[in-house]
């Protein structure tokens, strides 16, 4: 199960951002972002905004992992947490 929040204040080049909370462990969060291109990702990862986010996570809790992965849509549909495009 998940709860999802969609941010409306996106960094430049970020097309979509979703924050998921584990309902069984509410202090565990998953941030999923969709980016325009690799250049936009690289720019964000070297930005003060990203460093501030990581710093806040370290102060407020425990940073487990920062992972970057690519995905591609092989079929569209809707699920419990919305359309995953």
Secondary structure, DSSP 8 states (H G I E B T S, - for coil): -EEEEE-S---TTEEEEEEEEESSSTT-EEEEEEES-HHHHHHHHTSHHHHHHHHHHHHHS------------SS--EETTEE--
